[in-house]
Amino acid sequence: MNTGMTRRQVMVSVGAGAVAAGSLSSLKARAAGMGDGARLLLVDGALPTQWQRELGNTQGSEPVILRDELVRQWRHGLHQQVMARAGATIALVKWDKLLVLEGLAREERLPVSSERIDRHIFLVTL
């Protein structure tokens, strides 16, 4: 019985790692180039810790980890932080938090745009 990885599994894992590395570097560049002043970076707490660590080290950004109770977090001060930096806030979230975050931002009449970064990970600009 062969317990090693097949060639296909190796190629898929190498490709996924390259996509993740490329996505992270483009996100960090985008966060760093969002204009002057402090930027707010919202990172989904359900993302892999590698993504959280890398994005948390983005220069000029103030990272905030989004918890499971996003609506409660929004109502208890996160919306004020986003409103103070309208146009200078980006979020990296999974699809479920994307839907909630878009709805909450639209309640505040904030312009929202989203872009798929990975299979189930999205970049949201507020």
URNORLIN-V141185 format. One line per field, one symbol per residue. ss: DSSP state (H for helix, E for strand, C for the rest). phi: phi as a letter, one per 30 degrees, with the letter a starting at -180 (. if undefined). A space follows every 10 residues. Layout:
# URNORLIN-V141185
ss=???
phi=???
This chain:
# URNORLIN-V141185
ss=CCCCCCHHHH HHHHHHHHHH HHHHHHHHHH HHCCCCCCEE EEEECCCCHH HHHHHHCCCC EEEEEECCCH HHHHHHHHHH HHHHCCCCEE EEEEHHHHHH HHHHHHHCCC CCEEEECCCC EEEEEC
phi=.ccdddeddd dddddddddd dddddddddd ddcdjdjdcc ccbddddedd ddddddcddi ccdbddddcd dddddckddd ddddbeibbb bcbddddedd ddddddddid dbbbbdcbeb cbcccc
